[in-house]
Amino acid sequence: MSVAKSKLSTHKFLGLFVAMLITVNSLFFTYSASAAKFSEAQKLKLNIKSCQSILNKSISFESVRASITSTDYTKLRLIYSQQAKFIDSFYYKTFGFVAAFMGPLRDEIWQVADRSADLNRVNKTTQDPIEIADLTYSLESSLAKIEFNLIEFANNCRALKGFKFRSDLFTEASLINLNKFTESFNCINYLKSFEFAPFVKEWGACTYEGSNVKVYSFASDKELKAFMASVFEYGITEANLVIKNLLIAAPDDLSKLDLIRFLVVK
């Protein structure tokens, strides 16, 4: 009896495995057939249009995300789901390296949406600290991968012949994460903060010559200006900061300002 069940389970597994392969292959051939319908010139045109739409949307998406606290998992799930669906709509409109990085970008955005939903559920039910820690780690990992894939996607878009890289919407600073920014002025041990900060895309702290330095990045010039207006009320001006494009370094020890500014702008 157990042998019969084992054989049945094996056959069932093989059947599901074959069905999965057929599904994957059919998707591959469907995509290949779809891609074959277009000339190289048409693919280039579609790639350029897709790049412009996705990069422009990424800026408005970051502006919305920056206004949501990092623990508001209901809202995070909603906006990440919307962003993933938007990118997914370009599945048959991207080709080559652009498509190669668009897919992973979309997948990691879905992962953040799913982990946000899981964290929302656990925090409202079991509040298991181990499960919360695991889910938070998974979410943070996907967020880092989103940043990597978005940078690679943008770089491949920039390589397209005829693509106009709109610096007012997606600046050079948008392609530099805070890890790289801190490295540019030898600030070590960068630690990303997950505390909410209005108008900020990402922020954290590092150590420069024994002194603590807070660093910030912004999705667009609009958010940067709003941030500067908010801190101006506390007597903080550009003179107290090192600003490069959409990045800010704010040392606790103001005597370090000129040294950091020299390293950042050189």
LINJOZI-V671820 format. One record per residue. N is the residue number from 1. RES is the residue in three letters. OMEGA is omega as a letter, one per 20 degrees, with the letter a starting at -180 (* if undefined). Layout:
n:N res:RES omega:OMEGA
n:N res:RES omega:OMEGA
//
This chain:
n:1 res:MET omega:a
n:2 res:SER omega:r
n:3 res:VAL omega:a
n:4 res:ALA omega:r
n:5 res:LYS omega:r
n:6 res:SER omega:r
n:7 res:LYS omega:a
n:8 res:LEU omega:r
n:9 res:SER omega:r
n:10 res:THR omega:r
n:11 res:HIS omega:r
n:12 res:LYS omega:r
n:13 res:PHE omega:a
n:14 res:LEU omega:r
n:15 res:GLY omega:r
n:16 res:LEU omega:a
n:17 res:PHE omega:r
n:18 res:VAL omega:r
n:19 res:ALA omega:r
n:20 res:MET omega:r
n:21 res:LEU omega:r
n:22 res:ILE omega:r
n:23 res:THR omega:r
n:24 res:VAL omega:a
n:25 res:ASN omega:a
n:26 res:SER omega:r
n:27 res:LEU omega:a
n:28 res:PHE omega:a
n:29 res:PHE omega:r
n:30 res:THR omega:r
n:31 res:TYR omega:a
n:32 res:SER omega:r
n:33 res:ALA omega:r
n:34 res:SER omega:a
n:35 res:ALA omega:a
n:36 res:ALA omega:a
n:37 res:LYS omega:a
n:38 res:PHE omega:r
n:39 res:SER omega:r
n:40 res:GLU omega:r
n:41 res:ALA omega:r
n:42 res:GLN omega:r
n:43 res:LYS omega:r
n:44 res:LEU omega:a
n:45 res:LYS omega:r
n:46 res:LEU omega:r
n:47 res:ASN omega:a
n:48 res:ILE omega:a
n:49 res:LYS omega:r
n:50 res:SER omega:r
n:51 res:CYS omega:a
n:52 res:GLN omega:a
n:53 res:SER omega:a
n:54 res:ILE omega:a
n:55 res:LEU omega:r
n:56 res:ASN omega:r
n:57 res:LYS omega:a
n:58 res:SER omega:r
n:59 res:ILE omega:r
n:60 res:SER omega:r
n:61 res:PHE omega:a
n:62 res:GLU omega:r
n:63 res:SER omega:r
n:64 res:VAL omega:a
n:65 res:ARG omega:a
n:66 res:ALA omega:a
n:67 res:SER omega:a
n:68 res:ILE omega:r
n:69 res:THR omega:a
n:70 res:SER omega:r
n:71 res:THR omega:r
n:72 res:ASP omega:a
n:73 res:TYR omega:r
n:74 res:THR omega:r
n:75 res:LYS omega:r
n:76 res:LEU omega:r
n:77 res:ARG omega:a
n:78 res:LEU omega:a
n:79 res:ILE omega:r
n:80 res:TYR omega:r
n:81 res:SER omega:r
n:82 res:GLN omega:r
n:83 res:GLN omega:r
n:84 res:ALA omega:r
n:85 res:LYS omega:r
n:86 res:PHE omega:a
n:87 res:ILE omega:a
n:88 res:ASP omega:a
n:89 res:SER omega:r
n:90 res:PHE omega:a
n:91 res:TYR omega:a
n:92 res:TYR omega:a
n:93 res:LYS omega:r
n:94 res:THR omega:a
n:95 res:PHE omega:r
n:96 res:GLY omega:a
n:97 res:PHE omega:r
n:98 res:VAL omega:r
n:99 res:ALA omega:a
n:100 res:ALA omega:r
n:101 res:PHE omega:r
n:102 res:MET omega:a
n:103 res:GLY omega:r
n:104 res:PRO omega:r
n:105 res:LEU omega:r
n:106 res:ARG omega:a
n:107 res:ASP omega:a
n:108 res:GLU omega:r
n:109 res:ILE omega:r
n:110 res:TRP omega:r
n:111 res:GLN omega:r
n:112 res:VAL omega:r
n:113 res:ALA omega:a
n:114 res:ASP omega:a
n:115 res:ARG omega:r
n:116 res:SER omega:r
n:117 res:ALA omega:r
n:118 res:ASP omega:r
n:119 res:LEU omega:r
n:120 res:ASN omega:a
n:121 res:ARG omega:a
n:122 res:VAL omega:r
n:123 res:ASN omega:a
n:124 res:LYS omega:a
n:125 res:THR omega:a
n:126 res:THR omega:a
n:127 res:GLN omega:a
n:128 res:ASP omega:a
n:129 res:PRO omega:a
n:130 res:ILE omega:r
n:131 res:GLU omega:r
n:132 res:ILE omega:r
n:133 res:ALA omega:r
n:134 res:ASP omega:a
n:135 res:LEU omega:r
n:136 res:THR omega:r
n:137 res:TYR omega:r
n:138 res:SER omega:r
n:139 res:LEU omega:a
n:140 res:GLU omega:r
n:141 res:SER omega:r
n:142 res:SER omega:r
n:143 res:LEU omega:r
n:144 res:ALA omega:r
n:145 res:LYS omega:r
n:146 res:ILE omega:a
n:147 res:GLU omega:r
n:148 res:PHE omega:a
n:149 res:ASN omega:r
n:150 res:LEU omega:r
n:151 res:ILE omega:r
n:152 res:GLU omega:r
n:153 res:PHE omega:a
n:154 res:ALA omega:r
n:155 res:ASN omega:r
n:156 res:ASN omega:r
n:157 res:CYS omega:a
n:158 res:ARG omega:a
n:159 res:ALA omega:a
n:160 res:LEU omega:r
n:161 res:LYS omega:r
n:162 res:GLY omega:a
n:163 res:PHE omega:r
n:164 res:LYS omega:a
n:165 res:PHE omega:a
n:166 res:ARG omega:a
n:167 res:SER omega:r
n:168 res:ASP omega:r
n:169 res:LEU omega:a
n:170 res:PHE omega:a
n:171 res:THR omega:r
n:172 res:GLU omega:a
n:173 res:ALA omega:r
n:174 res:SER omega:a
n:175 res:LEU omega:a
n:176 res:ILE omega:r
n:177 res:ASN omega:a
n:178 res:LEU omega:r
n:179 res:ASN omega:a
n:180 res:LYS omega:r
n:181 res:PHE omega:a
n:182 res:THR omega:r
n:183 res:GLU omega:a
n:184 res:SER omega:r
n:185 res:PHE omega:r
n:186 res:ASN omega:r
n:187 res:CYS omega:a
n:188 res:ILE omega:r
n:189 res:ASN omega:r
n:190 res:TYR omega:r
n:191 res:LEU omega:a
n:192 res:LYS omega:r
n:193 res:SER omega:r
n:194 res:PHE omega:r
n:195 res:GLU omega:a
n:196 res:PHE omega:r
n:197 res:ALA omega:a
n:198 res:PRO omega:r
n:199 res:PHE omega:a
n:200 res:VAL omega:r
n:201 res:LYS omega:r
n:202 res:GLU omega:r
n:203 res:TRP omega:a
n:204 res:GLY omega:a
n:205 res:ALA omega:r
n:206 res:CYS omega:a
n:207 res:THR omega:r
n:208 res:TYR omega:a
n:209 res:GLU omega:r
n:210 res:GLY omega:a
n:211 res:SER omega:r
n:212 res:ASN omega:r
n:213 res:VAL omega:r
n:214 res:LYS omega:a
n:215 res:VAL omega:a
n:216 res:TYR omega:r
n:217 res:SER omega:a
n:218 res:PHE omega:a
n:219 res:ALA omega:a
n:220 res:SER omega:r
n:221 res:ASP omega:r
n:222 res:LYS omega:r
n:223 res:GLU omega:r
n:224 res:LEU omega:a
n:225 res:LYS omega:r
n:226 res:ALA omega:r
n:227 res:PHE omega:a
n:228 res:MET omega:r
n:229 res:ALA omega:a
n:230 res:SER omega:a
n:231 res:VAL omega:r
n:232 res:PHE omega:r
n:233 res:GLU omega:a
n:234 res:TYR omega:r
n:235 res:GLY omega:r
n:236 res:ILE omega:a
n:237 res:THR omega:r
n:238 res:GLU omega:a
n:239 res:ALA omega:a
n:240 res:ASN omega:a
n:241 res:LEU omega:r
n:242 res:VAL omega:a
n:243 res:ILE omega:r
n:244 res:LYS omega:a
n:245 res:ASN omega:a
n:246 res:LEU omega:a
n:247 res:LEU omega:a
n:248 res:ILE omega:r
n:249 res:ALA omega:a
n:250 res:ALA omega:a
n:251 res:PRO omega:r
n:252 res:ASP omega:r
n:253 res:ASP omega:a
n:254 res:LEU omega:r
n:255 res:SER omega:r
n:256 res:LYS omega:a
n:257 res:LEU omega:a
n:258 res:ASP omega:r
n:259 res:LEU omega:r
n:260 res:ILE omega:r
n:261 res:ARG omega:r
n:262 res:PHE omega:a
n:263 res:LEU omega:a
n:264 res:VAL omega:a
n:265 res:VAL omega:a
n:266 res:LYS omega:*
//
